[in-house]
Amino acid sequence: MNTVLLTSAGIAPEIKKDFLSLLPKKPSEVKAVFVVTGAYGEPPETYGGKEPWWLIRDKQTLSDCGITHIVDLDLRGKNKVQLEKILADKDLIFVSGGNTFFLLKYARESGFDKLIPFYIKRGAIYVGASAGSYLACPSIEMALWKEPKRDKFGLTDTKGINLAPFLIMAHFVEKYRKIIDRAAKTTKYPIVALTDNQAVLVKGKKIKLLGPQNKNSWNGFKEVA
C-alpha cells in the first residue's frame, strides 16, 4: 500500500506521533535516504552559503524521532543504476525543500521520478517537505503562485511524480488566501493549503489531514476515510 506524507515544513511536533505510527519498524532500525537537491536551487545568500538551514532542521527532526540511519542524496549527476543501489534497502525516502523546478529538473535527469513510484509500491514511505511535497503532486504549478518570477531552470512542463491526486500549498498563512483563490480558477486539480504544523497523508486510497484541523481547501479537495 502506498504511503505518502506531504508536509509543509517537515515533521512538526503536531504530526510527530502520526509519522512514527507509519514506520514499519523501530525508528532506530529505519533506513532513510534524505534528498537535499532542491535546497541548492535557491540563491546561496538565502542560507548563508553553507548547508541550508532547513536541511539541518529536517534531519534533526528525523534524528529526534530516533531515525539515525540517514544517507544524504543529491540527485545531480546521478543515474538510475546509482539510485537503485541507494534506494534498494531504504524504508523512508525524505525529500526536503528548496526550488521545486530545480528539484524536478534533476529528478527527471537522474530517473528519480520514474523510480520513486516503484519503491513506494514496494513499501518505502515517501515524506515530502515543501518542494518535496510539491514534487509528489500531479503538477508543480503551485510553485509559481506566490512567486511567479521564480527561476524555472528551463523547465516548461510542470508535471510532477503524481503520488497524490491534488496540489499542496505549503507555508500557508492568511495573506496567501487571495492568491490561491485566483489560482484555483486556473487549475483543474483540488488544492489543500498546509500551515507549517500540518500535513496530509495519502495511504492507499485514503487521504487524511494531520495536525490542527483548520482545513483550507479549494476545488473539491476532500479527505477519504
Secondary structure in CASP SS format (residue, H / E / C, confidence):
PFRMAT SS
TARGET T0000
AUTHOR 0000-0000-0000
METHOD secondary structure of the structure
MODEL  1
M C 1.00
N C 1.00
T E 1.00
V E 1.00
L E 1.00
L E 1.00
T E 1.00
S C 1.00
A C 1.00
G C 1.00
I C 1.00
A C 1.00
P H 1.00
E H 1.00
I H 1.00
K H 1.00
K H 1.00
D H 1.00
F H 1.00
L H 1.00
S H 1.00
L H 1.00
L C 1.00
P C 1.00
K C 1.00
K C 1.00
P H 1.00
S H 1.00
E H 1.00
V C 1.00
K E 1.00
A E 1.00
V E 1.00
F E 1.00
V E 1.00
V C 1.00
T H 1.00
G H 1.00
A H 1.00
Y H 1.00
G H 1.00
E C 1.00
P C 1.00
P H 1.00
E H 1.00
T H 1.00
Y C 1.00
G C 1.00
G C 1.00
K C 1.00
E C 1.00
P C 1.00
W H 1.00
W H 1.00
L H 1.00
I H 1.00
R H 1.00
D H 1.00
K H 1.00
Q H 1.00
T H 1.00
L H 1.00
S H 1.00
D H 1.00
C C 1.00
G C 1.00
I C 1.00
T C 1.00
H E 1.00
I E 1.00
V E 1.00
D E 1.00
L E 1.00
D C 1.00
L C 1.00
R C 1.00
G C 1.00
K C 1.00
N C 1.00
K H 1.00
V H 1.00
Q H 1.00
L H 1.00
E H 1.00
K H 1.00
I H 1.00
L H 1.00
A C 1.00
D C 1.00
K C 1.00
D C 1.00
L E 1.00
I E 1.00
F E 1.00
V E 1.00
S C 1.00
G C 1.00
G C 1.00
N C 1.00
T H 1.00
F H 1.00
F H 1.00
L H 1.00
L H 1.00
K H 1.00
Y H 1.00
A H 1.00
R H 1.00
E H 1.00
S H 1.00
G C 1.00
F H 1.00
D H 1.00
K H 1.00
L H 1.00
I H 1.00
P H 1.00
F H 1.00
Y H 1.00
I H 1.00
K H 1.00
R C 1.00
G C 1.00
A C 1.00
I E 1.00
Y E 1.00
V E 1.00
G E 1.00
A E 1.00
S C 1.00
A H 1.00
G H 1.00
S H 1.00
Y H 1.00
L H 1.00
A C 1.00
C C 1.00
P C 1.00
S E 1.00
I C 1.00
E H 1.00
M H 1.00
A H 1.00
L H 1.00
W C 1.00
K C 1.00
E C 1.00
P C 1.00
K C 1.00
R C 1.00
D C 1.00
K C 1.00
F C 1.00
G C 1.00
L C 1.00
T C 1.00
D C 1.00
T C 1.00
K E 1.00
G C 1.00
I C 1.00
N C 1.00
L C 1.00
A C 1.00
P C 1.00
F C 1.00
L E 1.00
I E 1.00
M E 1.00
A C 1.00
H C 1.00
F C 1.00
V C 1.00
E H 1.00
K H 1.00
Y H 1.00
R H 1.00
K H 1.00
I H 1.00
I H 1.00
D H 1.00
R H 1.00
A H 1.00
A H 1.00
K C 1.00
T C 1.00
T C 1.00
K C 1.00
Y C 1.00
P C 1.00
I E 1.00
V E 1.00
A E 1.00
L C 1.00
T C 1.00
D C 1.00
N C 1.00
Q C 1.00
A E 1.00
V E 1.00
L E 1.00
V E 1.00
K E 1.00
G C 1.00
K C 1.00
K E 1.00
I E 1.00
K E 1.00
L E 1.00
L E 1.00
G C 1.00
P C 1.00
Q C 1.00
N C 1.00
K C 1.00
N E 1.00
S E 1.00
W E 1.00
N C 1.00
G C 1.00
F C 1.00
K C 1.00
E C 1.00
V E 1.00
A C 1.00
END
